[in-house]
Amino acid sequence: MTGSNIEFGHAEGALKQIAERVVQAKEEFGNHSNTLDGQIQALKGKWEGAGGQAFHTLHVAWTEKHKVVTTALDKFHASLTETEADNKAVDEQAGAGMNNLLNRLGQQ
């Protein structure tokens, strides 16, 4: 690949910033979920029969989906945080190895 400028990696702290945004998104989603939950609860009591059952079914489905999304966001956050730490450790190790090599070359 002569002449190509292939670059690997990402800016320092980029994954940390994304992980922080995931936490913010989870909080926003939780707030919206709580609002919707309250609205469903308020409407559910006003309906009887099939309408009431439909609101109950909606509430159960929403609660289950909320848990799925929240769990996915938690796992994504953990993955980003772990990857950031791994990248930092690998970078530090590579830097130390390069410094050792440069020190050896300077001693010859």
SULCOR-V891698 format. One record per helix or strand of 2 or more residues. SS is the DSSP state (H for helix, E for strand). FROM is the first residue (numbers start at 0). TO is the last residue. Records with the same first field share a line. If there is no record, write none. Layout:
BEGIN
SS->FROM-TO  FROM-TO
END
This chain:
BEGIN
H->13-43  48-106
END
